[in-house]
């Protein structure tokens, strides 16, 4: 007797891939900043981080309009004389907590391994802060 077909298919299915993120160093006319882009359904949620993502502590961030998915893989000049982007990090993320004005992620990338917290500030809807908490060397990974 053979197992039903759906049982065999379930065993061979792969786990769905986690959504991806990328951090692009953006040398722009308004000044150097880093774009944190999170893969969502269809587009990329985006924040401009005003200091290097490897600096400790809270870093001011600005919520940006959603970006096209092409920026997950793109490096080079941005149309309309808006500067040039270079990949600073890339990887996958998982949402740990989400509520209005707050997003906490577990990230696994080439440079970032840990938790990222994005928090909306009271000064306005586009004003956010970004805090990266590296995985502790004492914790299993």
N, CA, C and O atoms as a GROMACS GRO file, in nm:
protein
  564
    1UNK      N    1   0.085  -0.118   0.000
    1UNK     CA    2   0.000   0.000   0.000
    1UNK      C    3   0.089   0.125   0.000
    1UNK      O    4   0.185   0.132   0.077
    2UNK      N    5   0.059   0.220  -0.084
    2UNK     CA    6   0.139   0.342  -0.093
    2UNK      C    7   0.070   0.452  -0.014
    2UNK      O    8  -0.052   0.453   0.003
    3UNK      N    9   0.153   0.547   0.032
    3UNK     CA   10   0.100   0.661   0.106
    3UNK      C   11   0.021   0.749   0.011
    3UNK      O   12   0.053   0.756  -0.107
    4UNK      N   13  -0.082   0.815   0.062
    4UNK     CA   14  -0.156   0.908  -0.025
    4UNK      C   15  -0.061   1.013  -0.084
    4UNK      O   16   0.038   1.051  -0.021
    5UNK      N   17  -0.093   1.057  -0.203
    5UNK     CA   18  -0.007   1.150  -0.276
    5UNK      C   19   0.020   1.278  -0.197
    5UNK      O   20   0.134   1.326  -0.195
    6UNK      N   21  -0.082   1.334  -0.133
    6UNK     CA   22  -0.062   1.460  -0.062
    6UNK      C   23   0.037   1.446   0.053
    6UNK      O   24   0.101   1.544   0.088
    7UNK      N   25   0.052   1.331   0.114
    7UNK     CA   26   0.150   1.310   0.220
    7UNK      C   27   0.291   1.316   0.167
    7UNK      O   28   0.378   1.378   0.228
    8UNK      N   29   0.314   1.253   0.052
    8UNK     CA   30   0.448   1.257  -0.008
    8UNK      C   31   0.483   1.399  -0.050
    8UNK      O   32   0.597   1.442  -0.032
    9UNK      N   33   0.387   1.474  -0.106
    9UNK     CA   34   0.413   1.611  -0.149
    9UNK      C   35   0.447   1.700  -0.031
    9UNK      O   36   0.536   1.785  -0.043
   10UNK      N   37   0.380   1.683   0.081
   10UNK     CA   38   0.405   1.767   0.198
   10UNK      C   39   0.548   1.750   0.247
   10UNK      O   40   0.609   1.846   0.292
   11UNK      N   41   0.601   1.628   0.238
   11UNK     CA   42   0.737   1.602   0.285
   11UNK      C   43   0.841   1.667   0.197
   11UNK      O   44   0.950   1.701   0.245
   12UNK      N   45   0.813   1.687   0.069
   12UNK     CA   46   0.912   1.742  -0.024
   12UNK      C   47   0.904   1.894  -0.037
   12UNK      O   48   0.992   1.954  -0.097
   13UNK      N   49   0.802   1.955   0.018
   13UNK     CA   50   0.790   2.101   0.008
   13UNK      C   51   0.897   2.169   0.091
   13UNK      O   52   0.929   2.126   0.201
   14UNK      N   53   0.951   2.276   0.035
   14UNK     CA   54   1.050   2.354   0.108
   14UNK      C   55   0.979   2.458   0.193
   14UNK      O   56   0.867   2.499   0.163
   15UNK      N   57   1.048   2.499   0.301
   15UNK     CA   58   0.994   2.608   0.383
   15UNK      C   59   0.994   2.735   0.298
   15UNK      O   60   1.086   2.757   0.219
   16UNK      N   61   0.892   2.818   0.316
   16UNK     CA   62   0.893   2.944   0.239
   16UNK      C   63   1.012   3.030   0.281
   16UNK      O   64   1.050   3.033   0.398
   17UNK      N   65   1.069   3.099   0.185
   17UNK     CA   66   1.184   3.186   0.212
   17UNK      C   67   1.139   3.303   0.298
   17UNK      O   68   1.027   3.352   0.287
   18UNK      N   69   1.230   3.347   0.384
   18UNK     CA   70   1.203   3.467   0.463
   18UNK      C   71   1.211   3.590   0.373
   18UNK      O   72   1.279   3.587   0.271
   19UNK      N   73   1.141   3.697   0.410
   19UNK     CA   74   1.155   3.820   0.331
   19UNK      C   75   1.297   3.874   0.343
   19UNK      O   76   1.366   3.852   0.442
   20UNK      N   77   1.337   3.946   0.240
   20UNK     CA   78   1.473   3.999   0.234
   20UNK      C   79   1.477   4.146   0.276
   20UNK      O   80   1.376   4.217   0.271
   21UNK      N   81   1.595   4.188   0.316
   21UNK     CA   82   1.620   4.330   0.340
   21UNK      C   83   1.752   4.366   0.273
   21UNK      O   84   1.835   4.279   0.244
   22UNK      N   85   1.769   4.494   0.250
   22UNK     CA   86   1.896   4.544   0.199
   22UNK      C   87   1.918   4.681   0.263
   22UNK      O   88   1.823   4.756   0.288
   23UNK      N   89   2.044   4.713   0.287
   23UNK     CA   90   2.083   4.848   0.330
   23UNK      C   91   2.174   4.902   0.221
   23UNK      O   92   2.278   4.845   0.191
   24UNK      N   93   2.132   5.014   0.162
   24UNK     CA   94   2.209   5.077   0.056
   24UNK      C   95   2.272   5.205   0.107
   24UNK      O   96   2.203   5.291   0.162
   25UNK      N   97   2.403   5.218   0.091
   25UNK     CA   98   2.469   5.345   0.119
   25UNK      C   99   2.434   5.437   0.004
   25UNK      O  100   2.465   5.407  -0.112
   26UNK      N  101   2.371   5.550   0.036
   26UNK     CA  102   2.318   5.639  -0.068
   26UNK      C  103   2.392   5.773  -0.062
   26UNK      O  104   2.367   5.855   0.026
   27UNK      N  105   2.481   5.792  -0.155
   27UNK     CA  106   2.553   5.918  -0.169
   27UNK      C  107   2.464   6.009  -0.253
   27UNK      O  108   2.465   6.001  -0.376
   28UNK      N  109   2.389   6.095  -0.185
   28UNK     CA  110   2.285   6.174  -0.251
   28UNK      C  111   2.317   6.323  -0.241
   28UNK      O  112   2.396   6.363  -0.156
   29UNK      N  113   2.256   6.405  -0.326
   29UNK     CA  114   2.276   6.549  -0.318
   29UNK      C  115   2.240   6.605  -0.179
   29UNK      O  116   2.300   6.703  -0.134
   30UNK      N  117   2.142   6.546  -0.111
   30UNK     CA  118   2.104   6.595   0.022
   30UNK      C  119   2.201   6.550   0.131
   30UNK      O  120   2.189   6.592   0.246
   31UNK      N  121   2.295   6.465   0.095
   31UNK     CA  122   2.395   6.417   0.190
   31UNK      C  123   2.397   6.265   0.198
   31UNK      O  124   2.303   6.198   0.158
   32UNK      N  125   2.507   6.214   0.251
   32UNK     CA  126   2.523   6.070   0.266
   32UNK      C  127   2.426   6.016   0.371
   32UNK      O  128   2.416   6.071   0.480
   33UNK      N  129   2.357   5.909   0.337
   33UNK     CA  130   2.270   5.838   0.430
   33UNK      C  131   2.259   5.694   0.384
   33UNK      O  132   2.314   5.657   0.280
   34UNK      N  133   2.189   5.611   0.460
   34UNK     CA  134   2.173   5.470   0.429
   34UNK      C  135   2.025   5.440   0.418
   34UNK      O  136   1.947   5.480   0.505
   35UNK      N  137   1.985   5.371   0.312
   35UNK     CA  138   1.844   5.333   0.293
   35UNK      C  139   1.825   5.190   0.341
   35UNK      O  140   1.886   5.097   0.289
   36UNK      N  141   1.738   5.173   0.441
   36UNK     CA  142   1.698   5.040   0.488
   36UNK      C  143   1.570   5.004   0.414
   36UNK      O  144   1.469   5.072   0.427
   37UNK      N  145   1.575   4.895   0.337
   37UNK     CA  146   1.462   4.853   0.254
   37UNK      C  147   1.419   4.713   0.296
   37UNK      O  148   1.501   4.621   0.301
   38UNK      N  149   1.290   4.697   0.326
   38UNK     CA  150   1.235   4.570   0.370
   38UNK      C  151   1.138   4.517   0.266
   38UNK      O  152   1.044   4.587   0.226
   39UNK      N  153   1.159   4.395   0.221
   39UNK     CA  154   1.071   4.331   0.125
   39UNK      C  155   0.935   4.307   0.190
   39UNK      O  156   0.926   4.246   0.297
   40UNK      N  157   0.831   4.355   0.125
   40UNK     CA  158   0.694   4.334   0.169
   40UNK      C  159   0.616   4.280   0.049
   40UNK      O  160   0.676   4.249  -0.054
   41UNK      N  161   0.488   4.270   0.061
   41UNK     CA  162   0.408   4.222  -0.052
   41UNK      C  163   0.411   4.324  -0.165
   41UNK      O  164   0.340   4.425  -0.160
   42UNK      N  165   0.491   4.298  -0.266
   42UNK     CA  166   0.492   4.382  -0.384
   42UNK      C  167   0.597   4.490  -0.389
   42UNK      O  168   0.660   4.509  -0.493
   43UNK      N  169   0.618   4.563  -0.280
   43UNK     CA  170   0.712   4.675  -0.280
   43UNK      C  171   0.809   4.662  -0.163
   43UNK      O  172   0.809   4.561  -0.092
   44UNK      N  173   0.892   4.765  -0.144
   44UNK     CA  174   0.988   4.768  -0.033
   44UNK      C  175   0.953   4.881   0.061
   44UNK      O  176   0.948   4.997   0.020
   45UNK      N  177   0.929   4.850   0.188
   45UNK     CA  178   0.916   4.954   0.291
   45UNK      C  179   1.054   5.017   0.305
   45UNK      O  180   1.155   4.946   0.298
   46UNK      N  181   1.061   5.150   0.326
   46UNK     CA  182   1.190   5.218   0.319
   46UNK      C  183   1.205   5.323   0.427
   46UNK      O  184   1.111   5.396   0.460
   47UNK      N  185   1.327   5.330   0.483
   47UNK     CA  186   1.367   5.433   0.578
   47UNK      C  187   1.505   5.483   0.538
   47UNK      O  188   1.591   5.404   0.497
   48UNK      N  189   1.528   5.614   0.550
   48UNK     CA  190   1.660   5.672   0.531
   48UNK      C  191   1.721   5.688   0.670
   48UNK      O  192   1.666   5.758   0.755
   49UNK      N  193   1.835   5.624   0.692
   49UNK     CA  194   1.906   5.630   0.820
   49UNK      C  195   2.018   5.732   0.803
   49UNK      O  196   2.096   5.723   0.708
   50UNK      N  197   2.027   5.828   0.895
   50UNK     CA  198   2.116   5.942   0.874
   50UNK      C  199   2.261   5.918   0.914
   50UNK      O  200   2.349   5.996   0.876
   51UNK      N  201   2.288   5.812   0.991
   51UNK     CA  202   2.426   5.778   1.027
   51UNK      C  203   2.454   5.634   0.988
   51UNK      O  204   2.361   5.557   0.960
   52UNK      N  205   2.580   5.597   0.988
   52UNK     CA  206   2.619   5.461   0.951
   52UNK      C  207   2.544   5.358   1.035
   52UNK      O  208   2.534   5.374   1.157
   53UNK      N  209   2.491   5.254   0.974
   53UNK     CA  210   2.415   5.153   1.045
   53UNK      C  211   2.496   5.074   1.148
   53UNK      O  212   2.437   5.005   1.232
   54UNK      N  213   2.628   5.083   1.145
   54UNK     CA  214   2.706   5.010   1.244
   54UNK      C  215   2.739   5.095   1.368
   54UNK      O  216   2.807   5.048   1.458
   55UNK      N  217   2.690   5.219   1.372
   55UNK     CA  218   2.709   5.302   1.491
   55UNK      C  219   2.614   5.257   1.601
   55UNK      O  220   2.498   5.224   1.574
   56UNK      N  221   2.662   5.254   1.725
   56UNK     CA  222   2.575   5.211   1.836
   56UNK      C  223   2.469   5.316   1.869
   56UNK      O  224   2.483   5.434   1.834
   57UNK      N  225   2.364   5.272   1.936
   57UNK     CA  226   2.260   5.363   1.983
   57UNK      C  227   2.152   5.386   1.880
   57UNK      O  228   2.152   5.329   1.771
   58UNK      N  229   2.059   5.474   1.918
   58UNK     CA  230   1.950   5.509   1.828
   58UNK      C  231   2.000   5.602   1.719
   58UNK      O  232   2.076   5.695   1.745
   59UNK      N  233   1.957   5.576   1.599
   59UNK     CA  234   1.995   5.658   1.484
   59UNK      C  235   1.868   5.719   1.426
   59UNK      O  236   1.773   5.646   1.398
   60UNK      N  237   1.864   5.850   1.410
   60UNK     CA  238   1.746   5.911   1.347
   60UNK      C  239   1.722   5.852   1.208
   60UNK      O  240   1.816   5.824   1.133
   61UNK      N  241   1.595   5.835   1.175
   61UNK     CA  242   1.557   5.779   1.044
   61UNK      C  243   1.434   5.853   0.993
   61UNK      O  244   1.355   5.907   1.070
   62UNK      N  245   1.422   5.853   0.862
   62UNK     CA  246   1.306   5.917   0.798
   62UNK      C  247   1.233   5.811   0.717
   62UNK      O  248   1.294   5.743   0.634
   63UNK      N  249   1.103   5.798   0.740
   63UNK     CA  250   1.022   5.705   0.661
   63UNK      C  251   1.012   5.760   0.519
   63UNK      O  252   0.980   5.877   0.499
   64UNK      N  253   1.041   5.675   0.423
   64UNK     CA  254   1.038   5.714   0.282
   64UNK      C  255   0.921   5.647   0.211
   64UNK      O  256   0.864   5.551   0.263
   65UNK      N  257   0.885   5.697   0.095
   65UNK     CA  258   0.785   5.625   0.014
   65UNK      C  259   0.837   5.485  -0.019
   65UNK      O  260   0.958   5.462  -0.022
   66UNK      N  261   0.746   5.393  -0.045
   66UNK     CA  262   0.786   5.258  -0.082
   66UNK      C  263   0.870   5.262  -0.209
   66UNK      O  264   0.851   5.347  -0.296
   67UNK      N  265   0.964   5.169  -0.217
   67UNK     CA  266   1.054   5.159  -0.332
   67UNK      C  267   1.020   5.035  -0.415
   67UNK      O  268   0.956   4.941  -0.367
   68UNK      N  269   1.064   5.037  -0.539
   68UNK     CA  270   1.046   4.920  -0.626
   68UNK      C  271   1.139   4.807  -0.582
   68UNK      O  272   1.247   4.832  -0.527
   69UNK      N  273   1.098   4.684  -0.606
   69UNK     CA  274   1.174   4.566  -0.564
   69UNK      C  275   1.311   4.556  -0.632
   69UNK      O  276   1.399   4.486  -0.581
   70UNK      N  277   1.329   4.623  -0.742
   70UNK     CA  278   1.457   4.617  -0.813
   70UNK      C  279   1.572   4.660  -0.722
   70UNK      O  280   1.686   4.617  -0.742
   71UNK      N  281   1.544   4.743  -0.622
   71UNK     CA  282   1.650   4.792  -0.533
   71UNK      C  283   1.705   4.686  -0.439
   71UNK      O  284   1.805   4.710  -0.372
   72UNK      N  285   1.641   4.570  -0.431
   72UNK     CA  286   1.700   4.459  -0.354
   72UNK      C  287   1.832   4.414  -0.416
   72UNK      O  288   1.920   4.364  -0.345
   73UNK      N  289   1.845   4.430  -0.546
   73UNK     CA  290   1.964   4.382  -0.617
   73UNK      C  291   2.047   4.494  -0.680
   73UNK      O  292   2.157   4.469  -0.729
   74UNK      N  293   1.996   4.617  -0.680
   74UNK     CA  294   2.057   4.724  -0.758
   74UNK      C  295   2.169   4.796  -0.684
   74UNK      O  296   2.161   4.819  -0.564
   75UNK      N  297   2.274   4.829  -0.759
   75UNK     CA  298   2.378   4.922  -0.717
   75UNK      C  299   2.409   5.010  -0.836
   75UNK      O  300   2.416   4.961  -0.949
   76UNK      N  301   2.430   5.141  -0.811
   76UNK     CA  302   2.464   5.229  -0.922
   76UNK      C  303   2.394   5.362  -0.910
   76UNK      O  304   2.340   5.395  -0.804
   77UNK      N  305   2.393   5.440  -1.019
   77UNK     CA  306   2.333   5.573  -1.017
   77UNK      C  307   2.180   5.565  -1.010
   77UNK      O  308   2.119   5.473  -1.064
   78UNK      N  309   2.121   5.663  -0.943
   78UNK     CA  310   1.976   5.674  -0.933
   78UNK      C  311   1.932   5.780  -1.034
   78UNK      O  312   1.994   5.886  -1.045
   79UNK      N  313   1.826   5.752  -1.105
   79UNK     CA  314   1.778   5.846  -1.208
   79UNK      C  315   1.744   5.981  -1.146
   79UNK      O  316   1.719   5.992  -1.025
   80UNK      N  317   1.742   6.083  -1.229
   80UNK     CA  318   1.706   6.217  -1.185
   80UNK      C  319   1.813   6.284  -1.100
   80UNK      O  320   1.783   6.371  -1.018
   81UNK      N  321   1.939   6.244  -1.119
   81UNK     CA  322   2.051   6.302  -1.044
   81UNK      C  323   2.030   6.293  -0.892
   81UNK      O  324   2.057   6.388  -0.819
   82UNK      N  325   1.980   6.177  -0.846
   82UNK     CA  326   1.955   6.158  -0.703
   82UNK      C  327   2.067   6.080  -0.635
   82UNK      O  328   2.047   6.026  -0.526
   83UNK      N  329   2.184   6.074  -0.698
   83UNK     CA  330   2.300   6.012  -0.634
   83UNK      C  331   2.324   5.870  -0.680
   83UNK      O  332   2.274   5.825  -0.783
   84UNK      N  333   2.403   5.800  -0.598
   84UNK     CA  334   2.446   5.663  -0.628
   84UNK      C  335   2.426   5.577  -0.505
   84UNK      O  336   2.445   5.624  -0.392
   85UNK      N  337   2.387   5.452  -0.525
   85UNK     CA  338   2.372   5.359  -0.413
   85UNK      C  339   2.468   5.242  -0.427
   85UNK      O  340   2.495   5.192  -0.536
   86UNK      N  341   2.521   5.199  -0.310
   86UNK     CA  342   2.610   5.084  -0.299
   86UNK      C  343   2.558   4.997  -0.187
   86UNK      O  344   2.520   5.047  -0.081
   87UNK      N  345   2.555   4.867  -0.209
   87UNK     CA  346   2.503   4.774  -0.108
   87UNK      C  347   2.597   4.772   0.012
   87UNK      O  348   2.716   4.745  -0.001
   88UNK      N  349   2.541   4.800   0.131
   88UNK     CA  350   2.616   4.795   0.256
   88UNK      C  351   2.591   4.662   0.326
   88UNK      O  352   2.681   4.606   0.389
   89UNK      N  353   2.468   4.610   0.317
   89UNK     CA  354   2.433   4.482   0.376
   89UNK      C  355   2.310   4.427   0.305
   89UNK      O  356   2.235   4.501   0.242
   90UNK      N  357   2.292   4.297   0.317
   90UNK     CA  358   2.171   4.232   0.265
   90UNK      C  359   2.152   4.103   0.341
   90UNK      O  360   2.247   4.043   0.390
   91UNK      N  361   2.027   4.060   0.348
   91UNK     CA  362   1.998   3.936   0.417
   91UNK      C  363   1.849   3.912   0.424
   91UNK      O  364   1.772   3.959   0.340
   92UNK      N  365   1.808   3.837   0.528
   92UNK     CA  366   1.668   3.804   0.549
   92UNK      C  367   1.625   3.855   0.685
   92UNK      O  368   1.707   3.876   0.774
   93UNK      N  369   1.495   3.875   0.699
   93UNK     CA  370   1.443   3.920   0.828
   93UNK      C  371   1.314   3.847   0.862
   93UNK      O  372   1.247   3.789   0.777
   94UNK      N  373   1.284   3.852   0.989
   94UNK     CA  374   1.159   3.796   1.041
   94UNK      C  375   1.101   3.898   1.137
   94UNK      O  376   1.173   3.954   1.220
   95UNK      N  377   0.972   3.924   1.128
   95UNK     CA  378   0.907   4.020   1.217
   95UNK      C  379   0.887   3.954   1.353
   95UNK      O  380   0.827   3.847   1.362
   96UNK      N  381   0.938   4.020   1.458
   96UNK     CA  382   0.919   3.972   1.594
   96UNK      C  383   0.796   4.037   1.659
   96UNK      O  384   0.714   3.969   1.721
   97UNK      N  385   0.786   4.169   1.643
   97UNK     CA  386   0.672   4.244   1.697
   97UNK      C  387   0.640   4.358   1.602
   97UNK      O  388   0.728   4.419   1.541
   98UNK      N  389   0.509   4.385   1.592
   98UNK     CA  390   0.465   4.496   1.506
   98UNK      C  391   0.339   4.555   1.567
   98UNK      O  392   0.245   4.484   1.603
   99UNK      N  393   0.340   4.686   1.578
   99UNK     CA  394   0.220   4.761   1.615
   99UNK      C  395   0.234   4.898   1.551
   99UNK      O  396   0.339   4.931   1.495
  100UNK      N  397   0.131   4.977   1.559
  100UNK     CA  398   0.132   5.110   1.496
  100UNK      C  399   0.254   5.189   1.545
  100UNK      O  400   0.269   5.213   1.664
  101UNK      N  401   0.340   5.228   1.453
  101UNK     CA  402   0.457   5.310   1.487
  101UNK      C  403   0.573   5.233   1.546
  101UNK      O  404   0.666   5.294   1.598
  102UNK      N  405   0.571   5.101   1.540
  102UNK     CA  406   0.680   5.021   1.597
  102UNK      C  407   0.695   4.891   1.519
  102UNK      O  408   0.597   4.824   1.486
  103UNK      N  409   0.820   4.857   1.489
  103UNK     CA  410   0.850   4.734   1.419
  103UNK      C  411   0.980   4.677   1.476
  103UNK      O  412   1.081   4.747   1.482
  104UNK      N  413   0.976   4.551   1.519
  104UNK     CA  414   1.095   4.484   1.570
  104UNK      C  415   1.122   4.362   1.483
  104UNK      O  416   1.034   4.279   1.460
  105UNK      N  417   1.246   4.352   1.435
  105UNK     CA  418   1.283   4.248   1.340
  105UNK      C  419   1.402   4.168   1.390
  105UNK      O  420   1.490   4.222   1.458
  106UNK      N  421   1.405   4.042   1.357
  106UNK     CA  422   1.526   3.962   1.369
  106UNK      C  423   1.590   3.962   1.231
  106UNK      O  424   1.524   3.926   1.133
  107UNK      N  425   1.716   4.001   1.222
  107UNK     CA  426   1.783   4.010   1.093
  107UNK      C  427   1.902   3.916   1.087
  107UNK      O  428   1.973   3.896   1.187
  108UNK      N  429   1.924   3.858   0.970
  108UNK     CA  430   2.039   3.773   0.943
  108UNK      C  431   2.094   3.815   0.807
  108UNK      O  432   2.039   3.781   0.702
  109UNK      N  433   2.204   3.889   0.811
  109UNK     CA  434   2.262   3.937   0.687
  109UNK      C  435   2.411   3.914   0.684
  109UNK      O  436   2.466   3.840   0.765
  110UNK      N  437   2.475   3.978   0.588
  110UNK     CA  438   2.620   3.967   0.576
  110UNK      C  439   2.691   4.045   0.687
  110UNK      O  440   2.799   4.006   0.730
  111UNK      N  441   2.630   4.155   0.734
  111UNK     CA  442   2.690   4.236   0.840
  111UNK      C  443   2.604   4.239   0.965
  111UNK      O  444   2.655   4.230   1.076
  112UNK      N  445   2.474   4.252   0.948
  112UNK     CA  446   2.383   4.257   1.062
  112UNK      C  447   2.337   4.117   1.099
  112UNK      O  448   2.292   4.041   1.014
  113UNK      N  449   2.350   4.085   1.229
  113UNK     CA  450   2.296   3.962   1.288
  113UNK      C  451   2.242   4.002   1.424
  113UNK      O  452   2.320   4.023   1.517
  114UNK      N  453   2.112   4.013   1.437
  114UNK     CA  454   2.056   4.055   1.564
  114UNK      C  455   1.915   4.106   1.549
  114UNK      O  456   1.835   4.053   1.472
  115UNK      N  457   1.885   4.212   1.624
  115UNK     CA  458   1.751   4.269   1.629
  115UNK      C  459   1.757   4.414   1.584
  115UNK      O  460   1.848   4.488   1.620
  116UNK      N  461   1.659   4.454   1.506
  116UNK     CA  462   1.644   4.594   1.463
  116UNK      C  463   1.509   4.643   1.513
  116UNK      O  464   1.408   4.576   1.497
  117UNK      N  465   1.510   4.761   1.575
  117UNK     CA  466   1.386   4.823   1.621
  117UNK      C  467   1.368   4.956   1.549
  117UNK      O  468   1.455   5.043   1.554
  118UNK      N  469   1.256   4.969   1.483
  118UNK     CA  470   1.217   5.094   1.418
  118UNK      C  471   1.099   5.152   1.495
  118UNK      O  472   0.997   5.085   1.512
  119UNK      N  473   1.113   5.275   1.542
  119UNK     CA  474   1.012   5.337   1.627
  119UNK      C  475   0.978   5.476   1.573
  119UNK      O  476   1.068   5.557   1.549
  120UNK      N  477   0.850   5.502   1.554
  120UNK     CA  478   0.807   5.634   1.509
  120UNK      C  479   0.822   5.732   1.625
  120UNK      O  480   0.788   5.702   1.739
  121UNK      N  481   0.875   5.850   1.594
  121UNK     CA  482   0.893   5.955   1.694
  121UNK      C  483   0.767   6.041   1.704
  121UNK      O  484   0.685   6.041   1.612
  122UNK      N  485   0.753   6.111   1.811
  122UNK     CA  486   0.636   6.197   1.831
  122UNK      C  487   0.642   6.325   1.748
  122UNK      O  488   0.542   6.397   1.739
  123UNK      N  489   0.757   6.355   1.689
  123UNK     CA  490   0.774   6.480   1.616
  123UNK      C  491   0.706   6.482   1.479
  123UNK      O  492   0.695   6.587   1.418
  124UNK      N  493   0.660   6.367   1.431
  124UNK     CA  494   0.590   6.364   1.303
  124UNK      C  495   0.583   6.224   1.246
  124UNK      O  496   0.658   6.136   1.288
  125UNK      N  497   0.495   6.202   1.150
  125UNK     CA  498   0.474   6.067   1.096
  125UNK      C  499   0.592   6.011   1.019
  125UNK      O  500   0.607   5.889   1.007
  126UNK      N  501   0.678   6.098   0.966
  126UNK     CA  502   0.792   6.051   0.888
  126UNK      C  503   0.918   6.039   0.973
  126UNK      O  504   1.018   5.986   0.926
  127UNK      N  505   0.915   6.088   1.097
  127UNK     CA  506   1.032   6.085   1.186
  127UNK      C  507   1.033   5.954   1.266
  127UNK      O  508   0.940   5.926   1.341
  128UNK      N  509   1.138   5.877   1.248
  128UNK     CA  510   1.153   5.748   1.315
  128UNK      C  511   1.292   5.740   1.376
  128UNK      O  512   1.377   5.826   1.350
  129UNK      N  513   1.315   5.639   1.457
  129UNK     CA  514   1.450   5.606   1.502
  129UNK      C  515   1.474   5.459   1.470
  129UNK      O  516   1.382   5.378   1.467
  130UNK      N  517   1.601   5.428   1.447
  130UNK     CA  518   1.642   5.292   1.416
  130UNK      C  519   1.748   5.252   1.518
  130UNK      O  520   1.845   5.324   1.540
  131UNK      N  521   1.729   5.138   1.579
  131UNK     CA  522   1.829   5.085   1.674
  131UNK      C  523   1.861   4.942   1.635
  131UNK      O  524   1.772   4.858   1.622
  132UNK      N  525   1.991   4.917   1.616
  132UNK     CA  526   2.038   4.782   1.587
  132UNK      C  527   2.100   4.724   1.713
  132UNK      O  528   2.188   4.786   1.774
  133UNK      N  529   2.055   4.606   1.752
  133UNK     CA  530   2.106   4.536   1.869
  133UNK      C  531   2.175   4.409   1.821
  133UNK      O  532   2.108   4.310   1.790
  134UNK      N  533   2.309   4.410   1.814
  134UNK     CA  534   2.380   4.292   1.763
  134UNK      C  535   2.354   4.171   1.852
  134UNK      O  536   2.332   4.183   1.972
  135UNK      N  537   2.358   4.056   1.789
  135UNK     CA  538   2.346   3.931   1.862
  135UNK      C  539   2.464   3.920   1.958
  135UNK      O  540   2.578   3.945   1.918
  136UNK      N  541   2.439   3.885   2.080
  136UNK     CA  542   2.544   3.872   2.179
  136UNK      C  543   2.630   3.750   2.147
  136UNK      O  544   2.579   3.645   2.108
  137UNK      N  545   2.760   3.765   2.164
  137UNK     CA  546   2.851   3.652   2.141
  137UNK      C  547   2.826   3.541   2.243
  137UNK      O  548   2.864   3.426   2.220
  138UNK      N  549   2.762   3.574   2.357
  138UNK     CA  550   2.735   3.475   2.463
  138UNK      C  551   2.611   3.392   2.435
  138UNK      O  552   2.591   3.289   2.500
  139UNK      N  553   2.529   3.434   2.342
  139UNK     CA  554   2.404   3.363   2.313
  139UNK      C  555   2.423   3.267   2.198
  139UNK      O  556   2.497   3.296   2.104
  140UNK      N  557   2.357   3.152   2.204
  140UNK     CA  558   2.365   3.061   2.087
  140UNK      C  559   2.298   3.124   1.967
  140UNK      O  560   2.200   3.197   1.982
  141UNK      N  561   2.351   3.098   1.849
  141UNK     CA  562   2.305   3.168   1.735
  141UNK      C  563   2.212   3.108   1.643
  141UNK      O  564   2.174   3.171   1.544
   0.00000   0.00000   0.00000
